[in-house]
Amino acid sequence: MAELEFDYLIVGAGFAGSVLAERLASDSNKSVLLIDRRPHIGGNAYDYFNHDGILIHQYGPHIFHTNSQRILDYLSRFTEWRAYEHRVLADVDGQLLPIPINLTTLNKLYGLNMDAEQAEKFLAARAEPVADIKTSEDVVINQIGTELYEKFFRGYTKKQWGLDPSELDKSVTSRVPTRTNDDDRYFQDEFQQMPLHGYTAMFKKMVDHPNIKTLLNVDYRVVKNTIKYGHLIFTGPIDEYFDYCFGKLPYRSLEFRHVTVDKPQFQSVAVVNYPDEQIKHTRITEYKYLTGQVHDKTALTYEVPQAEGDPYYPIPRPQNAALYKEYQALAEATPEVTFVGRLATYKYYNMDQVVGQALATYQRLVTVEADSALVMATALKET
């Protein structure tokens, strides 16, 4: 048998691929070739200093939050942290109002002075019960009624997905909370913080191991035919791996317009949403809130959803889920490849969820390898 050059070939140097590379290299002493078609590691979490020396996120804001001490402890091996609680405003009716909707949102929008109990009754009076909740539109109208749905959700969702909310699965808005207190934090996880020196610095430490070789700007189809490896871990689009044999899985993409403004501050929070359908961008991010960087200028990113481009968001519709299941069945019949991550499982995950999935995948790989070794040892003993 020819000697292997690498125990594992990992396609994709984002969270899923980098975590698995690190675990296999440092915990199992495996040799790993980690590749990515992009010119950088870090996947969509990649950040860098722009021409003005301001740290920005190439692919839009990435806010780390989790309730898992285990995941936080794991990532803390590779970074220190900066405390940060994310806040978002929405441009509605000429005002900048907290989103998710909370007590302050309602009082400012309607010129009232309600307390939490009154706000709860206010929302209950406007809710329009939907007997059979199937779509994202149903979810919101059932909770807060048509008026608030139209002001805050319909336009934003339509721009983001290129579809009316009535055409989208209920999962799109089922995670959007409505609060009757004045908590204006976007997330409520126990741990909310940002890598002190940025995501790219964290990834560099993660894959800095003598057992890991990293190749960038390379397509896996070229590499897989030129080297010998034991097992493939694929974090790219699952339909691409199988040459789109059942058709393409639909994704929504984004255009990121990065600009620098010649003043220290542009807006009052990191992100402002724009639900108005007449405005092309869905949100503006100002990165200095996330990084804590002090600079005379400030950097912004305008996000404009689009149909074509890099795949960012799986479009949650029943027909797309059914198409994915066909690819999933094919993946399960391909034991020589492990599929992990957002694109490989056609599901949107937060960053901590991808890390958790990668750590769980590593444990499965270790278990399978141990079981195989045991079977081989038993067979040899019997002969």
N, C-alpha and C positions, 0 to 999 in steps of 0.2 A: 504493500500500500504506500502511495506517495506521502511524504511528510507534509503535514499541514503548515501553511505559512501563518495562519491565524486560527484560533479556536472559534472566534465569532467575527462575522461581518455585520456591522450595525449601520443601517441606512437611515440617516437623519440625525443631526447633532443638536436637536432641541432638548427639551426636558426629558422626554421618554428615552431617547437614544443615549444622552449623556449620563443620566442616572444609571442606566443598565451597563454602560461601558465602565463607569466607575466601580460599580458593585462587582462585576465580573472580574475586573482587573485587580482590584485591591482586596476583595474578600475571598475570591476563588482562585486567584493567581492565574487567570486566563489571559491569553493574548487576544487583543481586540483591534480590529481596523474599523474606525469610526469615520464615515464619509458623509458629505453633504453637497448637494448641487449648488448651494449658495456659497458666496465667498467668505462666510463667517460661521462661527458656532453660535449656539444660543437660540436657534429657530426664530420664532416670532417675538421672543423676549429680548432679542439683540438690542443693545444700546451702544451709543458711541458719542464722542464729542464732535459737534459740527464745526464748521469753519470759524465760528465765532467763539469756540471753546465752551459751548453749552452742551451738557449731557442730555441727549434726546433718545427717544425710543423710535427706532426705524419703522416699526409696524404698529404704531399707536400705543396708548398707555397700557402698561401691565402693572397691576396693583396686586401685591401679594397679601393674601389673607387666608387664614385657616383656623380650624378648631382642633387640629391634630398636633399634639405635642411631639409625637413621633416624627412627623414630617418636618416640623420646625427644627427639631434637634438634628435631623439628618442634614438639612441644608445649612445649618449653622456650622457645620464642619468646614464649609467653604466660603462663608461670608460673615461679617458683622452686620448689624441691622441698624436702621434708622426708624424710629417710631413715626408712623404716619397713618392718619385716619382719613379715608377718602370722602370728599364731599362733592356733590354735583348739583348744579342749578339748571333749571329749564327756562328757556325764553318763551313765556306764555303771556299773551295779552299785554305786551309791553312791559312786563315785569320779569325779574329773575327770581324764580321760586324753587325752593328745595325739592329735589326728587331723590328717592321715592316720596310720594305725597305724605306730608305729615301735618301736625297741628299748625305750624307756621305757614305752610303752603295754603291751607284752607283759609286761615284768618286773613292773610295778605290778599289772596285772590278775590275774596268776597267782602273784604272790609269789615270783618267781624272780630270779636274778642272772645272766642270760645275757649273753654277748658277741655281737658281730655274727654270727660264724660259727654259734654255737649257735642264734641266733634264726632264721637262714636254714633250718637243719635243722628247727627247731620248726615253722615255717610250712609247709615242704615236707611234713612228716608229716601235717599237718592238711588240706592241699589235697585237693580231691576232683575229679580231672580230669573235665572235660566234653568229650566227643568233638566235639560240634557246638555251638559257643558262639553263641547267637542272642539271648539276653536279658541284661538287666543282672544278673539273679540268677545266670545262668550264669557271667558274668565273675568275680564276687566268689567264688563257691563254688569255681570252678576255681583261684583264687589262694590262698585262705586257709581254705576249708572252711565248713561250715554254722554252727558255733558262733559264730565271729567275725562272720560275715555277719548272723546273727540279732541279735547284740549291738549292732553299729555301723551296719548298713546297712538292714536290711529295714524297720524302723519309720520311720526318717527318710525313706527313699525313698517309702514308701507315703503318708506324710503330705504330702510335697512334691508328689507327682504325682497323688494320689488314685487310684492304681492299684498293684496288687502288682508288685514288681520283675520277676516272671515275665512280666508283660504289656508291659514296656517294652523298647525297643531297647537293644542292648548298649552303645551310645554313652553312655548315662546314667552308667555306672560305669566305663567303660573308661579314663577319664582319672584315676581315683582311684588314687594310688600306694600301695604298701606298702613301708616301709623297714625295713631291719635295722640301721641305725645310729641315733644319738640326735638326728638332725636333726629339730627340731620345727617348722621353718618350713612354713607351709601351701603356699607357692610356692617354686620354686627358680630362678626367672628371674634373669638377670644384673642387671637393673635393677628395684628394688623401692622405691617411694617414693610420697609423697602430695603433691599441690599445696600449697605452703606456706600459701597464704591460702584454700584451698578450691577446689572445682571451679567454682562459679558465678563466682568472680573470674576464673578462667582463661577461661571461656566469654565473659565480658564483654569481655575484651581481644581474644579471637579475632574477635568480630563487630563490633568497634569500628572501622568503616571507612566513609568517606563514600559508597562504592558499595553499602553494605548498608543496607537499611531492614528493621527488624524489627517485625512485628505479632504480638501475643500475644492469647490468648483469642478466636481467630478460627478458623473452620472453612474448610478449603481450598475446599469446594464454593461457598462464598459469594464468596471472593476470586477464584477462577479465572474466574468469569463477569462480574467487574466491572473487571478490568484486562487490559491487553494485555501478553503476555510471549512470549518466543521458545521456551523449552524448560522443561518441568516436571521437577523432581527430586523423587521421592516416597519418603519414608522411613517412612511409616505402614504399617499392615497391608495387604498386597497384595490380600487378599480383599475388604476394605472398598472399595478403589479400584474394583474391578470389581463392586461392588454385590452381593457374595456370590453371584454367578451360578452357581457350582458348589457352593455351601454354605459354611458358616463353617469356617475352619481352627481346630482346637481349641488353646486356650492354657490354661496354669495361671496363676492370679493369686495375689496376696498381700494380706493385711491387715496394715498396719503400726501397731502400738500404741506411740506415743511417750510416755515418762514421764520425769520428772525425780525423782531421788532426792536427799534432803537429806543427802548425805555425799560426800566426795571420790572414793571408789572403791566399786564394787559387786562386781566380779569380777576375777580375776587376769590375764585376757587380754581382747582386744577382743571375741572371739566365743566363746560356749559353745553347743554343739549339744545337742539333746535328742532322741535316737533313740526314746525310749519313746513308743509310740502313744497311751498314756493322757494324755500331756501335749500340749495342742493346738498350742503353738508349736514351731517347729523349731529356733529359735535366738534368743539374746539378744545384741545388739550394744551395747557401751559405747564411745562415740565418742571420748572423750578419749585413748584409746590411739592412734587413727588420726591425730588432729589435733595432739596434743601440748599441747593447751590446759590451762592451769592455772585451776582454778575450785573454789570451795568445794562445789559440787554436781556431780552427774554425770548425763548423759542416756543413756537406754537405748531400744532399740527391740525389741519382741517381734514376731516374724514368724509369722503364722498363714496357711498356704496355704489357698486357696479356689478354687472352680470359676469363680465370676463375678467380674468386676471388670476393671481394666486388664490388657491382655495382656502378660505378662512372659516366660513360658517356653513356646516351642513344644513340644508333647507329642510325643516321639519314638516314633512307632509307624508301621509300614509303610503302613497305610491313610492316615495323615496326610501322609506323604511323597508318596504317589501323588496325593492331592488337591492338594498344592502344585504338583506338576509340571503339572497342568492350568492353574493360574494362571500358572506360569512360561512356559508356551507362549503364553498370551494376552499376557503382558508382552513377550515377544520379538516379537510381532506388533504391538506398539504403540511404534514407534520415537520418537514424539514425547514419550515419558516415559522417564526413567531411574529404575529401582528400585534402591535401595541401603539397606543397614542391616539390623538384626535382623528387624524386622517385615516389611519389604518383601521379604526373601529367606527368611523363615520358618526362621531358623537362629539358634541361640544363639552369640553372639560375646563374647569378652572385649573390654574397652574398646580395648586396643591393636589388636586385630584389626579393629574397626570403623574406627578411624583409618586403618589400612593399606588397608582396602577403599575408603574415601572418597578417599584419595590416589591409588589406582590408578584409580578411576572418573574422577577429575579428568583424569588423563593420557589416558584414552580419549576423554573429551569434547574435549579440546584436539586430539587427533589427528584425530578425526572432523571437527571444524570446519576444521582445516587442509586435510584432504583435500577437503572440500566447496568450500573457497575455491579450491583448485588446479583442481578440475574446472570451476568457474564461470569462472575466468580463462582456462583453455584454450578453453572453448566460445566466450567472447567474442572471443578472438584468432582463432579459426577463422572467425568470422562477419565 
